[in-house]
Amino acid sequence: MRLTEVPSSPPPPIIDPSDPSFVADPYPAYANVREATPVWHPEGSHLWFLTRYQEVHAGFRDKRLATSFLHRFTPEELHLPPGVPTWRDPRWTEFQAFERWELLNLEPPEHTRMRRLVLEAFTPRATEALRGPTTTRAAELLAAGREVGSVDLVGGYAKAFSLSIICDLIGVAPADRLAILAYSDALLRMYEPDPPEAQQAAANAAAGDFRRYLLDVIAVRRRTPGADLLDALINCRVAGEALTDQQIASTAMVLLMAGHEAVVNATANGIAALAAHPEAWRQLRAGEVHPRDAIEDIVRWDPPLQWFERWVLDDVVYADTTIPRGARVALVLAAANRDPRRYADPDRFDIRRGDSNHLSFGGGIHFCIGAPLARLELETTIRELLRSEVMLEILPGATRKPTFQFRGYDRLEVALHPL
């Protein structure tokens, strides 16, 4: 008798940032979840995952999903489900002091007022004025690499390049920039999913050191004004009132961190992608694709941030699924950017798309303020590499970051040739 073979059940969808193989390449798992269900709520998790373009795009703009609930509710009023963390561990007081006025963690009306003040420094016109200094800095850093035949695109180029630009804009002294980099690297680890306690403690200490450093700088600037973004924040008035030093310090902190970390990761991810796709580099060299257009698929295909979390302030329905008030939603932009419902052949790296409607810069009221500057920095790097590199060659020893949320490289050595 011949037995009929029973087909096995498909594996359950899974997104697991604790799995090194997932962190190394999360995109197959994203596809698995995205195609299995529009709203994924794994058993035992406080997170509800949205992974399709339509839902993530809507989620960024949904006023019922917020970065914080404190502008409307106390934890008790929100009636959080069991096991949902209400805030940072109460031991991490320094981190909480930073987050209290951190721009990405504010909601209207506070967010509206403070964002308006900062936005003037990042308009397309203001950013275009930085093109000359940005080009000069990129050329200087790559020239040093050409002398020895290669450059670590992360430690030897992108960190110094991006950090110097945002520090010049805000007004951080060159002598202090390595300290800023160390503070930022430690502090950002708090945003990884379920970071170890030692990592949280180090992030808390860095937040305190970073904030005190900026408070000292602000005190000096009040006595001896300058002409940069920090002075603009000190001198501005919102509804007739000046910002407090705590508000200014938190705003400067997030601008310094976001102003270099995401661009460093996007630069390494993008150059690695171009090196792995020689036809794309040929198209750039031949002038068939403008670097400005190529940037859009670079940040869509392998974005430097993977998701953003939001609090549910009122019951919401996505794809016929009710997500209750007090839950937390993960807007998985990296999965949505490869949704076949939105993009043809979404796993294909194609710099000819030129589609700027990807979700890598977020959306809604928290859309990335620094997006024009990030695009300028990426464009500048590509232009300067095009001046000498017929082919992009990644040398042995490239290593991915072990982190999930901030996706990039620890090291990416690129061969360089004289002009």
HELIX and SHEET records of a PDB file:
HELIX    1   1 PRO A   20  ALA A   24  1                                   5    
HELIX    2   2 TYR A   27  ALA A   36  1                                  10    
HELIX    3   3 TYR A   53  ARG A   61  1                                   9    
HELIX    4   4 PRO A   75  LEU A   78  1                                   4    
HELIX    5   5 THR A   93  ARG A  100  1                                   8    
HELIX    6   6 LEU A  103  ASN A  105  5                                   3    
HELIX    7   7 GLU A  110  LEU A  119  1                                  10    
HELIX    8   8 GLU A  120  PHE A  122  5                                   3    
HELIX    9   9 PRO A  124  GLU A  128  1                                   5    
HELIX   10  10 ARG A  131  VAL A  148  1                                  18    
HELIX   11  11 LEU A  153  ALA A  158  3                                   6    
HELIX   12  12 LYS A  159  ILE A  170  1                                  12    
HELIX   13  13 PRO A  174  ASP A  176  5                                   3    
HELIX   14  14 ARG A  177  LEU A  188  1                                  12    
HELIX   15  15 ARG A  189  TYR A  191  5                                   3    
HELIX   16  16 GLU A  197  ARG A  223  1                                  27    
HELIX   17  17 LEU A  229  ASN A  235  1                                   7    
HELIX   18  18 ASP A  245  ALA A  276  1                                  32    
HELIX   19  19 PRO A  278  ARG A  285  1                                   8    
HELIX   20  20 PRO A  291  TRP A  301  1                                  11    
HELIX   21  21 LEU A  333  ALA A  336  1                                   4    
HELIX   22  22 GLY A  364  HIS A  366  5                                   3    
HELIX   23  23 ALA A  371  LEU A  386  1                                  16    
SHEET    1   A 5 VAL A  39  TRP A  40  0                                        
SHEET    2   A 5 LEU A  47  LEU A  50 -1                                        
SHEET    3   A 5 ARG A 328  LEU A 331  1                                        
SHEET    4   A 5 PHE A 308  VAL A 312 -1                                        
SHEET    5   A 5 LEU A  65  ALA A  66 -1                                        
SHEET    1   B 2 SER A 150  ASP A 152  0                                        
SHEET    2   B 2 GLU A 413  ALA A 415 -1                                        
SHEET    1   C 2 ARG A 237  VAL A 238  0                                        
SHEET    2   C 2 GLU A 241  ALA A 242 -1                                        
SHEET    1   D 2 VAL A 316  TYR A 318  0                                        
SHEET    2   D 2 THR A 321  ILE A 323 -1                                        
SHEET    1   E 2 THR A 399  ARG A 400  0                                        
SHEET    2   E 2 TYR A 409  ARG A 411 -1                                        
END                                                                             
